[in-house]
Amino acid sequence: MICWKCRKETGIEKPVRGDECPLCHADLHVCKACEFYESGAHNDCRETSAEFVGDKERRNFCDYFRAGTKTVAESGGVDKAAAARDAFNSLFN
């Protein structure tokens, strides 16, 4: 799977709650790494039965979690939302 944070291949196919990216140590069983994650959807999740998760970047117990299926090429290697947020924050720091 591709790490949601550093966009590198992790070598982990099905992460469980305690798994971390071996490169950047980000949690892998998180909303942002899930196939159902969609910013702007209700609760940022396309799975209608999933419970609300407040922090989309921290490990959770969601039973509907499925590791995202994008490859490095498909992901573009860049998180556009994070890049926009970083650009915005740099204006005020």
C-alpha positions in Angstrom: 0.0 0.0 0.0 1.0 3.6 -0.5 1.5 5.7 2.7 -1.1 8.5 2.8 1.4 10.9 4.3 4.8 10.4 2.5 3.3 8.8 -0.6 5.9 6.0 -0.6 5.3 2.3 -1.0 5.2 0.6 2.4 5.3 -3.1 1.5 2.2 -3.6 3.8 -0.9 -4.9 1.9 -3.5 -5.0 4.7 -2.6 -2.8 7.6 -4.0 -3.4 11.0 -4.6 -0.8 13.7 -1.0 -0.7 15.0 0.8 -0.6 11.7 3.0 2.4 10.8 4.7 3.5 7.6 8.3 2.2 7.9 9.6 5.4 6.3 7.7 8.3 8.0 6.1 6.4 10.9 2.6 7.6 10.1 -0.3 5.4 11.3 -1.6 3.4 8.3 -5.0 2.2 9.6 -6.5 5.7 9.2 -9.3 7.3 7.3 -7.0 9.1 4.9 -5.5 5.7 3.8 -8.9 4.1 3.3 -10.6 3.4 0.0 -13.8 5.0 1.3 -12.2 8.3 2.3 -13.4 11.3 0.4 -13.0 14.8 1.6 -16.2 16.6 1.5 -18.5 13.5 1.7 -20.6 13.1 4.8 -18.1 12.5 7.6 -15.5 12.4 4.8 -16.5 8.8 4.2 -18.4 7.1 1.3 -19.3 4.2 3.6 -22.7 5.2 5.0 -22.6 2.7 7.9 -19.2 3.7 9.3 -19.2 5.5 12.6 -17.8 9.1 12.8 -14.0 9.3 13.3 -12.8 12.7 14.5 -9.2 12.6 13.5 -8.7 11.2 10.0 -4.9 11.0 10.4 -4.8 8.8 13.6 -5.3 5.1 13.9 -8.8 4.0 14.5 -11.0 0.9 15.0 -13.2 1.3 11.9 -14.5 -2.1 10.8 -15.1 -0.8 7.2 -11.4 0.1 6.6 -10.0 -1.0 3.3 -6.5 0.0 2.3 -6.6 2.4 -0.7 -5.8 0.8 -4.0 -3.9 3.6 -5.7 -0.4 3.0 -6.9 2.4 5.6 -6.6 1.8 6.7 -10.2 -2.0 7.0 -9.7 -1.6 9.0 -6.5 0.6 11.5 -8.3 3.0 11.5 -5.4 1.3 14.7 -4.0 -1.5 15.2 -1.6 -3.2 18.2 -3.2 -5.2 19.1 -0.1 -2.1 19.0 2.1 -0.2 21.1 -0.4 -2.9 23.7 -0.5 -3.1 23.7 3.3 0.7 24.1 3.6 0.6 27.0 1.1 -2.2 28.7 3.0 -0.4 28.2 6.4 2.9 29.5 5.0 1.1 32.9 4.3 0.5 33.4 8.1 3.6 31.8 9.7 
